[in-house]
Amino acid sequence: MQEQWWHGKVAYQIYPKSFKDSNNDGIGDIQGIISKLDYLKSLDIDLLWISPIYVSPFKDQGYDIADYQNIDPIFGSMTDFEELLTKAKALDIGIIMDLVINHCSNEHIWFKRALADLNSQEASYFYFKQGKDGKEPDNLRSYFGGSVWEKVPNQDNLYYLHYFTKEQPDLNWFNEDLRNKLFEMMNWWLDKGIAGFRVDAIMNIYKDLTFSGLSPDDIDGRANASSMTKLHADKVGTFLHEMNTKTLNKYNAFSIGEAFDVRPSDLDKFIGDNGYFSSIFDLSFREILEKCNGYYQMPSLGIKGFKDCIFTTQQRVNDIGFVAPIIENHDEPRGVSYWLPYQWQNEQGAKALGTVNVLLRGIPFIYQGQELGMTNTRFNSIYEFDDVNAKSEYQKCIDANIGEQEALDILNKQSRDQARVPMPWDDSLFGGFSKHIPWIKVHHDYQNLNVKKQEANLNSTLNYYRRLIKLRKSKKFIDIYKYGKFEAINIDNDNVIAYSIAYQNKAIYVIANFDAKDLVYEANLKLELSSNSQNCIQDKTIYIKAGSAVVLTNI
């Protein structure tokens, strides 16, 4: 691979509404992010992805954008953003904006003009279609349930397309004028000096214009929109190549795609030297889960399932490019609670899982609070959930004759709101996030699980993450992470994750033991870092305590 400036970097995701509230209105904001830049620098973060802060009615937490070139007042102003950009750059932290261009908000001026005049230029920016036989144009199911088609007001048989909520009309990428307007907007942000974009839901931009639907996959007679996206995953490249050529490549910008269901044969087109993106997230485990039509159908993959997914991805991209390893983000529950056996859903397990994530080949992304080992909290009522998808999934449970308590249990395991509770900074009221009641409930254990307490403890999860990142970026290992290859280590235990990254006879080895029993491993290696002080090497025998991880080297 050709070396790029982002190789060897570590990224961090902020969900701004829940990160830090500076003006005590219960909602996080840009000035709150600015106030914590030194904290992020102490983690040695290079890239900072910020979930949407654009003007929005927040039907889907800002992923419904009404104005791509203005900051929503709940987060601050463009002046605040420019201050963030300047101060982050001074700390060598690049800002990554969230780019949501499969759809916009129904409050966007384009859609308002489209509804006002269906013969206008703006109307061609969306998908309007006549119904068939008194029904919707096809049988696709929205990601949030129900039809992807919504009737146009004051029209007898005309619908518009929305793969997400009805307030998020899909943009028509087949329209050249629309594409150019989106590219102009992207370049406007890049001219401001951002480092690049995280590109949301981008595989959905290609549509089968026949709108003929698919065979039903559930009793509602519908087929998931994702099935149509997957069916045509190889056809999106023309749009992505154009986007890269007209925007990202001109600025040598970093881009990270939320790209589901990329075919292995197409990986080089997505992340190779001339790929559409700098990197894409490893979403392989989510692809398995989201084949299901509801939370209640999702299987428990456990450590083995998680391992199988990430190992397959790592091996596929070894000679192609870099993926971005994750264990959680704003769309997923907390990894410690989701992937680990119950006895390791704690500080020990968090350190071990963090070791796996941070030291994988690629560009690891850490989601806010992950470095504290945050777990899922408990929502006691459907009314405590905020997420539009949680409410949709709850109704799916009820429709499937699942009782209210079991439905709540399912949501507590799967809901996106688990990742959106406020970041706990200290043990004061509301975890130091705000002095006002937050927009969503705080974590039940914020008085113990918070930054201030972990800062004071050298053996905390937070300080362990700092050591992990420092090790990864050290002179000793930086070339391994720029040029090395991944290789799985075969240990006959489904609850053990073990791998190496090697370059020019130098290697780093990671072994994470999530079993109930201690592990003994034979190898002539040196102990570089351990999540448990009782782990040790005697001669060529490596002793790894249950619920812990070791980092080894031959250097």
VEXTI-36571 format. One record per residue: x, y, z of N, C-alpha, C in turn; residue in one letter. Coordinates in steps of 0.001 Angstrom, whole numbers, plus 500000, padded with zeros to 6 digits. Example, Ala and Ser with C-alpha at 12.3 -4.5 7.8 and 13.67 -1.06 7.14 Angstrom:
! residues 2
513190494310507800512300495500507800513200496700507800A 512850497750507080513670498940507140512900500030507870S 
! end
This chain:
! residues 555
500836498801500000500000500000500000500873501251500000M 500360502299499385501003503609499475500735504185500867Q 501787504672501506501601505225502857500819506538502783E 499874506698503720499053507908503803499190508529505188Q 498831509794505291499036510506506553498197509933507684W 497103509241507356496234508715508417496641507322508896W 497612506698508248498059505384508702498706505497510085H 498357504583510960498885504598512314498100505471513280G 497012506075512815496229506975513662495203506212514495K 494748506877515569493678506365516430492574507410516474V 491333506970516311490190507889516233489244507703517419A 488449508735517663487509508760518782486203509342518268Y 485100508748518661483782509262518254483095509959519410Q 482578511133519104481771511895520070480322511946519595I 479420511647520504477995511872520290477679513180521015Y 477673514311520303477733515624520967476607515902521945P 475451515362521681474311515617522560474545515061523963K 475463514081524064475676513390525332477101513504525866S 477943514319525246479351514349525645479602515305526814F 479329516603526631479508517564527718478656518791527442K 477875519166528440476965520317528353477634521528529007D 477921522548528215478624523726528752477685524809529276S 476447524843528772475539525930529165474383525452530033N 474481524202530498473527523652531473472072523730531022N 471851523264529797470474523110529320470094521638529192D 471012520755529621470751519327529580471157518644528288G 471733519422527360472147518898526054473607519258525808I 474403518285525415475805518545525119475959519492523941G 477116520133523838477306521163522818478777521288522421D 479041522168521463480393522326520922481347522873521975I 480906523851522752481785524377523794482117523300524826Q 481199522376525031481485521248525910482606520390525358G 482579520159524032483656519396523394484982520137523542I 484964521441523291486182522251523418486773522123524816I 485905522115525825486386522056527212487063520734527542S 486855519722526703487428518393526963488487517994525939K 488981518933525153490010518606524176491292518116524840L 491641518703525970492842518250526671492690516806527141D 491492516441527535491235515046527924491456514121526736Y 490942514513525578491110513699524376492584513613523984L 493300514714524139494730514698523843495466513766524800K 495013513699526046495662512805527011495493511338526638S 494473511053525818494283509700525291495149509457524056L 495752510522523533496557510482522317495706510198521085D 494534510858521044493619510745519904494118511624518758I 494017511112517536494444511852516341493277512405515542D 492178511636515481491021512001514675489773511972515546L 488934512979515383487741513104516212486502513167515323L 485755512053515301484492512016514552483385512535515450W 482683513544514936481577514153515676480277513814514960I 479373513133515646478060512853515076477359514167514735S 476314514153513898475798515382513282475483516519514253P 475942517703513864475660518924514638474985519968513745I 474501519521512582473842520431511649472427520766512142Y 471836521771511508470442522129511799469544520925511503V 468687520601512465467860519401512337466645519484513246S 465521518883512839464372518747513754464537517564514704P 465577516771514547465936515679515458464871514585515560F 464295514246514429463415513085514406464238511799514522K 465502511871514058466429510755514204467780511280514711D 467700512050515772468883512539516482469927513206515582Q 469472514059514687470391514830513869470778514168512571G 470416512898512399470674512235511127469592512560510106Y 468755513523510461467783514121509546468170515598509431D 468910515930508389469545517247508290468675518204507483I 468408519364508083467597520385507421468459521461506766A 469709521583507200470631522555506606472046522032506783D 472676521653505675473992521030505727475115522011506048Y 474856523299505968475937524274506103475715525238507264Q 474954524786508255474771525574509468474728524660510687N 475138525196511814475155524462513083473815524651513779I 473257523562514312472002523703515055472256524486516341D 471400525453516653471611526289517839471727525507519149P 471153524292519232471284523557520490472740523173520743I 473561523125519692474978522802519840475871524035519890F 475352525177519438476151526396519415476043527079518072G 477150527636517619477160528420516386478329528004515501S 478363528544514286479495528278513408480777528852514001M 480659529949514727481830530517515413482377529526516432T 481484528868517163481912527834518105482624526697517373D 482057526299516240482677525203515494484059525594515003F 484202526800514497485508527252514002486524527334515132E 486052527686516332486940527667517496487377526236517809E 486443525309517740486772523902517962487798523433516941L 487592523778515694488497523377514624489904523905514881L 489992525163515250491294525795515496491997525177516694T 491278524995517795491893524470519016492244522987518875K 491437522247518129491760520846517889493024520737517034A 493121521568516014494312521539515158495568521859515951K 495463522775516894496616523139517731497106521947518545A 496208520981518778496559519769519517496803518587518576L 496902518868517272497103517831516249495962516822516236D 494753517312516444493552516483516350492741516956515151I 492475516060514217491686516402513040490215516138513283G 489369517041512826487921516915513007487298516203511807I 486539515163512101485811514391511092484328514686511243I 483732515277510222482299515569510259481501514355509799M 480309514219510341479400513159509911478668513632508663D 478710512828507613478123513201506333476929512290506053L 475733512868506069474496512095505899473867512530504586V 474134511779503522473706512224502193472929511163501425I 472507510095502100471517509206501483470136509845501564N 469950510658502584468652511283502827468877512619503526H 467852513406503596467892514658504360466626514713505204C 466360515850505791465132516036506565464008516541505663S 462792516208506036461655516784505305461507518281505584N 462339518799506510462362520234506779463385520954505900E 464163520208505130465139520829504233464409521626503153H 464997522737502775464343523618501793464100522895500469I 464984521945500127464785521200498882463478520431498915W 463208519756500016461990518943500082460757519831500195F 460877520939500900459744521864500999459376522399499614K 460386522736498847460126523237497494459573522138496597R 460052520923496799459562519787496012458076519567496253A 457654519608497518456230519411497824455384520572497318L 455965521770497344455219522943496891455006522933495378A 455957522306494649455847522261493188456495520972492708D 455674519997492394456188518692491979456827518712490597L 456765519856489914457452520019488639458739520827488772N 459106521150489998460296521966490237461569521145490093S 462695521853489976463989521175489930464218520368491203Q 463819520930492354464023520255493641463245518948493730E 462114518867493058461336517626493088462127516470492488A 463019516788491544463834515735490924464961515268491849S 465135515934492977466154515527493953465672514362494822Y 464419513990494686463821512946495524463147511907494634F 462665510846495256461985509776494524460478509893494763Y 459763510354493770458303510379493806457798509314492842F 456814508549493287456367507405492483454868507189492689K 454196506816491618452777506480491705452613505114492375Q 451541504973493146451248503697493772450766502666492756G 450728501406493208450284500312492326449077499609492942K 448029499524492205446827498798492639446327499278493995D 446365500595494160445866501172495402446799501001496587G 448035500536496349449008500337497423450295501097497104K 451280500934497986452571501574497773453222501048496493E 454183501788495936454839501358494696455542500010494785P 456090499658495937456658498324496123456515497922497593D 457063496755497930456831496206499268458035496327500193N 458972497230499898460147497348500762459760497896502132L 460472497385503136460251497792504526461338498772504960R 460941499853505585461880500826506125462732500196507228S 463927500743507428464797500268508508464135500420509871Y 463215501348509974462535501584511248461112501019511267F 460807500161510295459507499510510270458507500217509364G 457561499445508836456563499999507933457123500196506532G 456299500712505647456694500888504255457758501963504097S 458582501825503036459544502876502694458852504018501953V 457574503871501689456827504873500935455850505615501834W 455789506922501652454851507762502389454041508568501374E 452737508637501597451885509394500677452237510880500707K 452254511466499511452473512904499393451173513622499773V 451238514600500652450016515319501059449265515898499855P 447963515763499911447072516341498894447249515710497508N 447785514496497483447912513752496232447261512382496435Q 446443511955495474445672510724495659446529509461495664D 447502509374494764448205508107494590449700508314494373N 450258509358495001451678509667494833452406509491496161L 453571508872496086454357508562497278455786509089497121Y 456451509305498260457892509577498220458610508498499026Y 459873508280498700460663507181499242461463507620500474L 461461506764501490462293507010502686462727505669503258H 464004505370503207464496504118503769464520504153505301Y 464505505354505870464529505490507326463176506046507786F 463103507057508611461796507556509026461130508326507878T 459836508524508005459124509260506960459587510713506903K 460231511178507965460770512548507988462154512633507350E 462622511510506763463949511462506145463835510996504687Q 463335511849503801463195511448502396464554511155501758P 464629510061501005465873509691500338466175510649499193D 467466510953499046467930511829497975468211511000496715L 467874511575495576467985510880494295469371511089493691N 470266510150493948471636510244493469471751510082491959W 470699509685491302470729509584489852470598510965489195F 470341511985490015470204513351489518471557514062489635N 472133514418488514473478515020488491473517516359489221E 472481517154489050472449518458489711472480518291491227D 471732517319491749471763517047493186473172516636493620L 473774515697492891475107515231493270476083516401493340R 476034517275492372476955518416492366476724519348493536N 475474519508493931475192520341495109475754519695496379K 475630518371496480476209517676497632477731517790497632L 478338517665496471479794517759496386480269519177496717F 479529520179496276479869521571496625479815521778498132E 478800521188498759478678521295500221479868520625500913M 480256519447500460481395518747501047482666519578500911M 482877520155499736484071520964499519484065522223500376N 482891522745500641482771523922501524483295523599502920W 482952522423503431483456522008504741484950521713504680W 485397521062503626486823520749503501487650522024503382L 487099523039502720487781524332502645487918524983504015D 487019524676504916487119525191506283488281524569507048K 488746523408506562489893522785507204489599521539508002G 488401520955507818488165519688508502489059518616507875I 489317517556508641490212516504508165489508515538507219A 488174515510507279487441514599506404486056514307506913G 485495513185506441484110512829506742483971511371507150F 483050511123508057482481509784508231481204509797507412R 481059508838506496479973508871505519478904507857505914V 477725508356506233476636507572506815475831506831505746D 475484505582506046474485504815505276474693504886503771A 475942504949503339476226505313501946475861504219500949I 475789502975501392475466501902500444474017501971499968M 473211502780500629471795502896500268471538503841499096N 472570504555498634472299505600497638471932505035496270I 472311503769495996471916503173494720470542502521494871Y 469625502867493989468273502313494015467978501578492702K 467193500536492794466659499872491602465461500700491140D 465629501431490061464618502397489641463339501754489106L 463342500435488971462088499772488589461144499684489782T 461696499777490982460909499677492221459934498505492154F 460491497358491832459662496162491679459544495350492961S 460253495760494009460147495064495285460896493745495304G 460748493019496404461417491733496599460447490752497246L 460832489497497275460001488496497952459906488829499433S 458713488697500026458543489024501449459449488174502337P 459923488776503424460753488042504371460124487942505760D 458858488397505873458172488311507159456666488328506911D 455927488155507985454480488011507861453784489293507410I 454495490429507464453877491682507023453861491810505494D 454451490840504797454454490872503339455499491789502742G 456384492297503589457407493226503116458788492570503102R 459726493244502445461127492834502425461967494006502902A 462964493723503723463792494785504288464510495553503188N 464552496872503332465253497710502351466715497313502225A 467294496803503306468702496400503264468927495265502259S 467907494443502028468036493360501049468212493919499643S 467508495000499343467661495642498043469040496281497933M 469491496907499011470815497525499020471901496475498790T 471774495345499486472769494280499348472763493701497937K 471592493588497361471458493010496026472216493833494988L 472288495141495215472911496038494245474192496680494785H 474840496026495745476008496606496408477167496875495458A 477211496141494349478324496307493405478106497473492448D 476939498106492499476617499148491529476787500565492072K 477095500679493348477199501993493975478519502672493629V 479477501907493101480829502406492888480933503621491990G 480099503714490962480160504859490055479931506161490805T 478938506164491691478656507354492489479802507653493444F 480324506625494094481375506823495092482674507292494454L 482981506766493285484190507205492571484078508690492217H 482908509080491748482703510487491399482834511372492628E 482243510954493740482333511724494979483789511882495412M 484540510793495354485941510840495763486743511769494857N 486508511670493568487256512474492599486965513960492744T 485703514296492968485303515704492996485435516353494369K 485698515546495399485785516120496747487009515599497502T 486921514420498027487881513900499006489303513863498473L 489474513334497281490809513165496730491504514502496485N 490742515515496143491315516832495881491972517428497121K 491492517044498304491979517601499561492873516620500342Y 493087515439499772493770514375500510493114514189501873N 491788514196501872491006514106503108490866512663503565A 490680512499504850490378511185505412488885510931505279F 488523509733504846487102509380504752486911507977505304S 485836507814506049485519506514506656484066506194506351I 483841505100505665482502504782505205481761503816506117G 480485504108506361479591503133506978479040502304505817E 479805501283505450479518500533504230479199499088504572A 477911498794504648477464497432504919477527496582503645F 477818495292503849477680494289502786478564494545501564D 479759495098501799480715495201500697481193493795500348V 481123493454499086481542492118498667483060491991498775R 483556490850499247485010490673499376485764491015498101P 485178490700496955485845490982495683485909492472495362S 485122493278496099485093494719495861485884495516496897D 486490494863497858487168495577498940488264496499498422L 488994496054497407490072496890496887489527498171496256D 488285498128495767487669499324495195487268500316496290K 486980499785497472486541500638498572487714501208499374F 488727500386499667489803500839500562491201500570500021I 491331500214498753492650500043498167493333501384497960G 494498501363497317495245502607497100494417503661496377D 493547503233495500492679504171494776491218503965495163N 491006503583496421489668503268496902488777504482497040G 487485504204497128486519505287497325486723505972498676Y 487169505202499670487361505724501025488768505438501525F 489175506187502543490425505865503240490266504551503985S 489094504355504565488815503159505354487307502977505440S 486901501787505833485505501535506161485460500836507517I 484370500986508215484209500306509502484054498809509292F 484617498045510230484343496613510231482992496409510908D 481975496244510097480601496069510586480119494639510369L 481069493718510236480718492344509886479779491706510899S 479984491965512186479102491363513187477724491994513165F 477660493294512836476350493938512733475593493419511504R 476314493080510440475657492561509243474902491273509554E 475498490440510415474810489205510818473555489524511617I 473692490421512572472560490750513441471438491436512675L 471798492297511751470777493095511086470132492393509903E 470497491138509687469716490326508757468345490015509346K 468258490129510652466991489854511345466047491041511186C 464769490789511282463769491839511100463349492496512403N 464057492203513461463731492832514734464744492462515791G 464850493295516810465746493010517925465470491625518519Y 464194491290518595463825490045519271464281488806518517Y 464663488980517244465147487853516451466677487749516440Q 467363488737516984468821488768516875469468487688517747M 470392486919517173471051485858517943472116486425518870P 472536485636519826473653486007520700474923485419520100S 475754486256519536476959485769518872478056485400519866L 478133486159520970479149485872521974480555486121521462G 481531485741522273482931485963521938483321485248520645I 482885484013520483483262483278519281482743483964518020K 481486484390518046480924485061516886481631486368516584G 481931487120517629482657488381517480484034488117516875F 484730487135517422486070486783516949486033486338515492K 485124485461515151485046484956513784484857486092512786D 484024487052513160483749488178512262484985489049512059C 485592489471513158486715490399513011487924489713512374I 488125488436512656489242487723512051489052487573510539F 487838487257510134487558487126508704487834488438507980T 487374489537508564487602490844507957489090491174507892T 489794490958509003491222491277509039491989490507507963Q 491667489243507810492376488428506822492048488861505401Q 490823489286505168490424489713503823491149490981503373R 491452491882504313492013493179503920493517493265504101V 494153492181504521495594492186504790496414492813503665N 496091492480502414496874492941501276496173494049500495D 495128494634501109494327495612500376494393497003500998I 494095497078502288494032498372502950493674498202504407G 493146499261504994492816499257506417491305499365506623F 490789498568507547489443498783508065489563499493509413V 488435499906509950488383500551511255487713499606512247A 488486498987513148487885498098514147487068498902515172P 485922498364515543485095498971516583484528497853517468I 484121498224518667483312497311519466481939497920519769I 481802499231519492480521499898519726480562501256519041E 479394501851518841479279503232518386477914503762518808N 477494504876518245476238505507518650475010504702518240H 475193503714517380474074502903516889473997501538517547D 474818501291518543474916499959519126474969500021520649E 474570498950521308474729498888522765476200498786523136P 476495498860524423477876498823524884478478497434524706R 479675497392524104480311496130523773480595495245524971G 480962495846526107481252495061527312480025494259527726V 478853494870527629477614494190528009477115493258526916S 477491493543525676476916492793524555477728491561524196Y 479054491692524173479884490616523649480444489683524714W 480564490152525934481301489385526936480408488493527791L 480950487357528261480229486543529244479913487401530480P 478829487053531147478332487891532240479411488203533277Y 480256487197533623481227487408534692482328488400534306Q 482431488699532998483453489662532560482852490969532066W 481613491221532397481005492510532050481353493530533134Q 482651493777533256483184494609534327484524495198533885N 485248495779534828486525496416534508487517495437533889E 487581494222534415488517493236533870488215492939532398Q 486934492658532128486545492358530757486728493548529830G 486446494750530348486590495962529536488035496156529099A 488979495918529989490395496045529637490791495018528578K 490340493791528764490699492733527823490098492988526446A 488819493410526412488174493696525132488820494907524468L 489180495906525274489872497075524742491208496712524123G 491897495744524708493169495286524163492978494731522761T 491951493908522589491650493340521272491363494447520269V 490530495390520631490073496431519717491187497399519323N 491886497935520290492873498980520033494080498461519256V 494429497197519452495652496678518852495438495902517556L 494222495854517055493997495245515747494631496086514645L 494940495452513549495443496171512380494343497082511839R 494700498300511482493723499230510941493744500552511659G 492610501233511645492462502533512303491363502385513350I 491728502032514587490701501767515598489914503025515957P 488610502842516132487738503917516596487259503570518005F 487414504541518889486960504393520277485743505282520459I 484675504719520972483443505491521174483421506058522583Y 482936507283522727482980507968524015482481507088525163Q 483297506992526205482958506173527365483483504759527271G 483823504312526061484399502979525901485681502863526705Q 486442503953526747487719503950527473487527503873528984E 486294504031529440485967503852530868485440502451531143L 485191501700530081484568500390530247483082500506530516G 482430501500529915481005501704530175480190500495529741M 479211500181530556478297499067530324476912499610529983T 476008498735529597474618499137529424474036499559530759N 473117500498530708472363500866531899470984500214531826T 470084500593532726468757499980532755467683501024532502R 466909500813531436465738501636531169464534500861531695F 463759501485532555462698500783533276461329500857532610N 461229501667531562459951501845530881460214502226529436S 459298501906528548459443502311527155459492503831527056I 458902504512528035458872505977528007460215506591528367Y 461145505798528896462484506308529188463383506268527955E 462994505493526946463772505453525714463463506679524875F 464468507160524182464288508311523302464321507911521832D 465109506908521501465391506538520124464127506115519371D 463946506674518188462796506332517354462807504842517009V 464003504284516840464095502873516498463727501989517685N 464066502420518898463702501645520084462182501519520189A 461495502588519909460034502570519996459429501670518916K 460055501709517737459608500831516655459852499364517015S 461015499076517584461354497699517947460471497190519090E 460117498068519991459220497684521078457871497240520510Y 457389497997519545456098497647518934456195496334518179Q 457344496081517537457539494788516860457427493641517860K 458004493850519039457930492824520085456486492571520495C 455755493645520724454355493520521137453541492824520056I 453798493198518782453083492583517661453408491094517535D 454601490705518021455010489293517971454574488540519231A 453644489146519991453087488538521209454146488325522305N 455130489211522345456118489211523419455624490146524515I 455679489680525751455187490482526867455987491761527076G 455385492733527770456017494042527944457363493938528657E 457446493109529697458701493004530441459802492385529589Q 459466491339528849460465490725527976460872491684526861E 459910492450526366460221493438525335461197494478525872A 460984494904527110461922495851527737463297495231527902L 463344493973528292464624493272528440465375493243527105D 464638493001526026465251492957524695465797494328524323I 465020495371524576465487496726524271466694497099525120L 466697496682526372467824497004527244469119496348526771N 469000495254526070470195494608525514470617495231524186K 469652495607523348469932495955521958469876497444521623Q 469229498253522435468889499611522013470094500517521798S 469955501398520817470971502411520532471084503424521667R 470026503587522444470073504537523561471126504161524599D 471521502893524645472556502477525592473860503247525365Q 474141503577524123475363504312523808475195505817523949A 473969506265524179473682507697524112473459508344525474R 473579507557526546473463508158527866474646509097528076V 474511510115528935475569511116529096476913510537529533P 477965511124529016479323510777529427479487511141530899M 479904510192531755480061510492533187481450511054533495P 481515512317533845482804512970534097483233512893535554W 482245512891536462482575512784537884481376512210538620D 481433512230539952480351511611540728479326512616541223D 479371513852540695478371514844541078477056514551540381S 476032515359540698474711515160540119474807515131538587L 474162514149537992474157513933536541475553513640535988F 476409513145536841477730512705536408478645513802535895G 478363515049536258479194516151535791478977516494534333G 478018515825533705477694516135532313477007517491532212F 476128517776533156475347519009533163474846519259534583S 474439520492534832473777520806536098472259520776535936K 471832520498534732470406520417534403470060518955534130H 468800518590534329468369517231534009468686516945532543I 469491515913532257469874515638530860468693515191530007P 468885515294528711467847514949527742467507513466527787W 468424512647528303468203511227528474468830510820529794I 468360509725530381468792509367531731470296509088531798K 470870509329532975472289509050533192472473507567533515V 473703507113533376474032505727533690473791505455535173H 473271504272535481472898503966536860474098503958537804H 475315503737537267476495503604538131477476504752537924D 476971505924537544477877507030537226478731507473538411Y 478267507229539639479050507655540802480324506841540970Q 480346505648540415481555504826540438482261504784539087N 481472504833538030482009504712536677482089506108536065L 483204506799536280483354508153535761484825508497535553N 485063509540534797486421509931534427487238510321535644V 486689511160536535487449511665537679487969510526538549K 487123509566538811487534508445539659488611507614538967K 488473507415537665489454506605536953490765507349536719Q 490694508672536603491928509458536492492825509229537705E 492192509092538872492942508977540129493469507571540385A 493049506619539573493435505219539774494338504782538622N 495605504554538898496562504185537856496195502877537167L 495428502031537850495056500733537289493654500728536680N 493091501900536464491734501991535919491704501606534447S 490492501375533948490308501093532529490798502265531686T 490495503485532107490919504680531374492435504735531227L 493143504560532315494603504624532242495190503431531490N 494494502316531514494938501176530720494782501479529227Y 493666502104528835493488502504527438494609503451527005Y 494992504361527875496085505275527535497373504502527258R 497625503486528056498833502684527839498741501896526533R 497540501391526227497344500665524974497655501546523763L 497090502747523759497280503647522620498740504092522520I 499343504388523664500755504781523672501621503663523108K 501334502426523494502093501283522995501916501153521481L 500680501230521033500392501076519599501149502103518769R 501254503339519263501848504428518496503333504637518797K 503899503780519639505307503922520011506223503653518820S 507443504166518872508422503941517805508683502447517614K 508552501715518704508826500286518658507844499548517757K 506591500017517728505545499273517024504901500015515864F 505213501287515669504477502070514677504609501491513264I 505794500980512910505941500406511575505131499125511411D 505007498367512494504174497161512445502739497538512096I 502264498650512686500879499045512439500688499772511113Y 501753500274510537501647500879509208501753499841508099K 502627498848508298502956497947507202502701496462507495Y 502363496135508738502276494733509133501043494015508637G 501076492690508794499967491828508395499389491130509631K 498100490931509576497368490229510636497454488724510424F 497555487995511541497465486537511481496776486025512740E 495801485174512551495110484571513697496024483573514375A 495932483508515699496642482486516480495606481458516907I 495853480223516574494883479161516842495039478620518261N 494106479004519106494010478444520456492646477788520553I 492609476547520893491377475760520847490468476099522026D 489920477312521972489018477764523030488170478890522447N 486857478693522375485967479689521771485979481017522515D 486401481008523780486394482222524594487742482920524648N 488639482552523747489945483198523669490101483850522303V 490532485110522296490845485824521057492349486040521028I 493008485516520008494465485624519921494888485891518484A 495799486838518300496269487182516969497631487866517056Y 498259488014515903499518488749515820499466489722514654S 500274490775514738500526491692513634502041491688513439I 502503491371512241503938491202512030504417491973510812A 505688492458510912506336493155509807507841492973509930Y 508455492441508883509910492242508819510447491525510069Q 509867490378510349510304489526511466510095490143512846N 509374491246512899509006491844514176507495491715514332K 507067491362515533505637491104515704505148491505517088A 503876491831517129503162492052518387502063490997518460I 501880490419519633500919489328519837499912489746520905Y 498649489465520639497573489779521593496837488484521928V 496699488207523225495898487065523672494947487563524750I 493648487432524497492616487847525454491826486624525878A 491806486378527161491175485172527705489857485532528395N 488735485239527726487418485519528286486767484257528859F 487571483242529054487084481985529609486955482104531130D 486323481105531741486203481069533204487465480506533858A 488368479936533027489584479322533556490821480063533058K 491886480011533852493154480590533438493681479854532211D 494527480523531448495067479967530224496584479873530313L 497117478779529806498567478600529715498924478482528238V 499915479292527817500305479309526408501825479232526319Y 502299478392525441503742478182525302504276478962524105E 505231479867524359505867480624523282507071481366523842A 508076481570523012509280482290523424509112483775523115N 508366484448523965508018485849523748508239486671525008L 508236487990524844508391488911525974507038489539526302K 506806489798527579505555490441528014505700491955527902L 504849492551527060504912493992526822503907494764527677E 502716494203527828501655494860528593500658493805529036L 500067494012530200499095493058530725497963493802531394S 496753493278531223495595493900531870495427493417533307S 496216492416533701496149491850535049497573491644535552N 497890492185536695499257492127537220499711490702537531S 498775489759537623499134488374537936499555487584536689Q 499332488138535520499807487486534306501331487536534272N 501954486469533829503412486443533854503954485419532864C 505266485478532666505966484498531837507052483840532680I 507078482534532651508128481768533318508756480860532273Q 510035481107531978510707480442530871509920480740529586D 509355479730528963508579479940527735507086479723527961K 506685479716529216505274479492529551504618480806529948T 503521481132529263502793482382529519501514482042530277I 501346482661531424500179482416532271499235483618532156Y 497996483349531712497019484416531460495776484145532301I 495514485017533236494376484840534139493055484939533364K 492054484268533884490713484379533300490268485844533328A 489640486273532241489140487645532165490223488684531970G 491338488305531347492428489266531170493071489104529804S 493982490022529485494681489994528208496149490316528406A 496955489796527499498378490126527490498775490602526096V 499775491472526067500387491919524818501833491453524866V 502226490693523854503545490076523819504297490538522575L 505606490352522575506394490718521413507619489828521286T 508151489743520076509411489038519851510572490011519672N 510308491290519876511336492329519698512171492469520982I 
! end
